[in-house]
């Protein structure tokens, strides 16, 4: 790696960690299109984001451990684990497309997920039917396998609950941290040794993730959830639109 590449990867990881630690999701939504812009293939991008975000998730879950409801959400996590291999298989199929096409697909997918979040398709209520949790787990597992962007389905489900700031932030992180070892295993089966170079780059730059996690956790304690998510959605909206229109120019 040259110095410029180190700076670029490290900067993306820091900001991705800040976003996810402060809000509970968004590392992959932020980082995936930017790594694609850098020239990484989709499988290389996903493994970098998986490793980088895993470090952030461990840090955040340790910090917010008491707010996590492992027992209550275990059935939904199990559904996500069942759909994770299907997502990795679709990642394998999509990886054969051209880079511009992949960028547009990921950009359009992120844009769709953002629009669903903005509209808050699932309305807030006193009691949320368990079926919504299973649906959220299903799509979260699939999207994590596809591009490590499984946060939005969970956020839609979480927004329907009247939970504390801490529980809202830790829940999507707790879900996805359970997915990580299985995701790495299935990606290893599909892509083999081609994943080692980007994986090593991600491991070497984990200190940037720790820095971003610390900053994001402090921000999450001070800024309102509403303001933080508006700012983050605007940024992700710009990134997704750039991914869609850039191949035309």
C-alpha positions in Angstrom: 0.0 0.0 0.0 1.2 3.5 -0.8 0.8 6.4 1.6 -2.2 7.9 -0.3 -4.1 4.6 -0.3 -3.4 4.2 3.4 -4.8 7.7 4.1 -7.9 7.1 1.9 -8.7 3.7 3.5 -8.0 5.0 7.0 -10.2 8.1 6.5 -13.1 6.0 5.3 -12.8 3.7 8.2 -12.6 6.5 10.7 -15.8 8.2 9.4 -17.6 4.9 9.0 -16.8 4.1 12.6 -18.0 7.5 13.8 -21.3 7.1 11.9 -22.0 3.6 13.2 -20.9 4.2 16.8 -23.0 7.3 17.1 -26.1 6.0 15.4 -25.9 2.2 15.6 -25.6 1.6 11.8 -24.1 3.0 8.6 -20.5 1.8 8.4 -21.2 -0.3 5.3 -23.7 2.2 3.7 -21.0 4.9 4.0 -17.9 2.8 3.2 -19.0 0.4 0.4 -19.6 3.0 -2.4 -16.4 4.9 -1.4 -14.2 1.8 -1.6 -15.8 1.0 -4.9 -14.9 4.5 -6.1 -11.3 3.7 -5.0 -11.2 0.8 -7.5 -11.6 -2.2 -5.2 -13.8 -5.0 -6.4 -17.1 -5.6 -4.6 -15.8 -8.8 -2.8 -12.6 -6.9 -1.7 -14.7 -4.0 -0.6 -17.1 -6.2 1.5 -14.3 -8.0 3.3 -12.5 -4.7 4.2 -15.8 -3.4 5.5 -16.6 -6.6 7.4 -13.2 -6.6 9.2 -13.2 -2.8 9.8 -16.8 -2.7 11.1 -16.2 -5.9 13.2 -13.6 -4.0 15.3 -16.1 -1.1 15.7 -18.9 -3.4 16.7 -16.8 -5.1 19.4 -15.9 -1.7 20.8 -19.4 -0.4 20.7 -21.1 -3.5 22.1 -18.5 -3.6 25.0 -19.4 0.0 25.8 -23.2 -0.5 25.5 -23.4 -4.1 26.7 -26.1 -3.6 29.4 -28.5 -2.2 26.8 -28.3 -5.2 24.5 -31.2 -7.7 24.7 -29.5 -10.9 23.5 -32.1 -13.3 24.7 -35.1 -11.4 23.3 -33.6 -10.9 19.9 -32.0 -14.3 19.4 -34.8 -15.7 17.3 -34.5 -12.7 14.9 -30.7 -13.1 14.7 -31.2 -16.8 13.9 -33.3 -15.9 10.9 -30.7 -13.5 9.7 -28.0 -16.2 10.0 -30.1 -18.4 7.8 -30.4 -15.8 5.0 -26.7 -14.7 5.2 -25.4 -17.5 2.9 -27.9 -16.5 0.3 -26.6 -12.9 0.4 -23.0 -14.1 0.0 -24.0 -16.3 -3.0 -25.7 -13.2 -4.6 -22.5 -11.3 -3.9 -20.6 -13.9 -5.8 -22.9 -13.7 -8.8 -22.9 -9.8 -8.8 -19.1 -9.7 -8.6 -18.9 -10.8 -12.3 -20.6 -7.6 -13.5 -18.6 -4.6 -14.6 -17.5 -2.1 -11.9 -19.8 0.7 -13.2 -22.7 -1.6 -13.1 -21.9 -2.8 -9.5 -21.5 0.8 -8.3 -24.9 1.7 -9.8 -26.6 -1.4 -8.2 -25.1 -0.7 -4.8 -26.0 3.0 -5.1 -29.6 2.3 -6.1 -29.9 -0.2 -3.3 -28.6 2.2 -0.7 -30.9 4.9 -2.1 -33.9 2.6 -1.8 -33.0 1.7 1.8 -32.5 5.3 2.7 -35.9 6.3 1.3 -37.6 3.5 3.2 -35.9 4.8 6.4 -36.9 8.3 5.7 -40.5 7.4 5.3 -40.4 5.2 8.4 -42.5 2.5 6.8 -43.0 0.8 10.2 -44.9 3.3 12.4 -44.0 3.7 16.1 -46.4 2.0 18.5 -46.6 0.6 22.0 -46.3 -3.1 20.9 -44.6 -4.4 17.8 -45.7 -7.7 16.4 -42.9 -10.4 16.4 -43.4 -10.9 12.7 -41.7 -7.5 12.0 -38.6 -8.7 13.9 -38.4 -11.8 11.8 -38.8 -9.8 8.6 -36.1 -7.4 9.7 -33.7 -10.2 10.6 -34.4 -11.9 7.2 -33.5 -8.9 5.1 -30.6 -7.8 7.4 -28.9 -11.2 7.1 -29.3 -11.2 3.3 -28.0 -7.6 2.9 -25.1 -8.3 5.2 -24.1 -11.2 3.0 -24.6 -9.2 -0.2 -22.7 -6.0 0.7 -22.4 -5.7 4.5 -25.3 -3.1 4.5 -27.8 -4.9 6.7 -28.5 -2.0 9.1 -31.5 -0.3 7.4 -34.0 -3.2 7.8 -33.1 -3.3 11.5 -33.4 0.4 11.9 -36.9 0.4 10.4 -37.9 -2.2 13.0 -36.1 -0.4 15.8 -37.8 2.9 15.0 -41.1 1.2 15.7 -40.1 0.7 19.4 -40.0 3.2 22.2 -36.5 2.2 23.3 -33.7 4.2 25.0 -30.9 5.9 23.0 -28.5 3.2 24.1 -30.7 0.2 23.1 -31.5 1.7 19.7 -27.8 2.2 19.0 -26.6 -1.2 20.3 -29.3 -3.4 18.7 -28.2 -3.3 15.0 -24.6 -3.6 16.1 -25.4 -6.7 18.3 -27.2 -8.3 15.4 -24.4 -7.8 12.9 -21.6 -8.8 15.2 -23.2 -12.2 15.4 -23.1 -12.4 11.6 -19.4 -11.6 11.2 -17.7 -15.0 11.7 -20.2 -16.7 9.5 -19.9 -14.0 6.9 -16.1 -14.4 6.8 -16.5 -18.2 6.6 -18.9 -18.1 3.7 -17.0 -15.5 1.8 -13.8 -17.6 2.2 -15.6 -20.6 0.7 -16.8 -18.5 -2.3 -13.8 -16.3 -3.0 -10.8 -18.1 -1.5 -7.3 -16.5 -1.4 -8.3 -13.4 -3.4 -9.6 -12.0 -0.1 -6.3 -12.1 1.8 -4.7 -8.9 0.5 -7.7 -6.6 1.3 -8.3 -8.5 4.6 -4.7 -7.7 5.6 -5.1 -4.1 4.7 -8.2 -3.9 6.9 -6.5 -5.6 9.8 -3.5 -3.2 9.6 -5.7 -0.2 9.7 -7.9 -1.3 12.7 -6.4 1.5 14.9 -8.3 4.0 12.8 -11.5 2.1 13.5 -10.9 2.3 17.3 -10.3 6.0 17.0 -13.5 6.5 15.0 -15.5 4.3 17.5 -14.4 6.3 20.5 -15.3 9.6 18.8 -18.7 8.2 17.6 -19.6 6.9 21.0 -19.0 10.3 22.6 -21.0 12.0 19.8 -23.9 9.6 20.3 -24.2 10.6 23.9 -24.5 14.3 23.2 -26.4 14.7 19.9 -30.1 14.0 19.5 -31.0 10.9 17.5 -33.1 13.0 15.2 -30.4 15.5 14.2 -27.7 12.8 13.8 -29.8 10.7 11.5 -30.8 13.6 9.3 -27.1 14.6 8.8 -26.1 11.0 8.1 -28.9 10.4 5.7 -28.1 13.5 3.7 -24.5 12.3 3.4 -25.5 8.8 2.4 -28.0 10.2 -0.1 -25.2 12.2 -1.8 -23.0 9.1 -1.9 -25.7 6.8 -3.4 -26.7 9.4 -6.0 -23.1 9.8 -7.0 -22.7 6.1 -7.4 -25.7 6.0 -9.7 -24.9 8.9 -12.0 -21.1 8.8 -12.1 -20.8 6.0 -14.8 -22.7 8.3 -17.2 -20.0 11.0 -17.1 
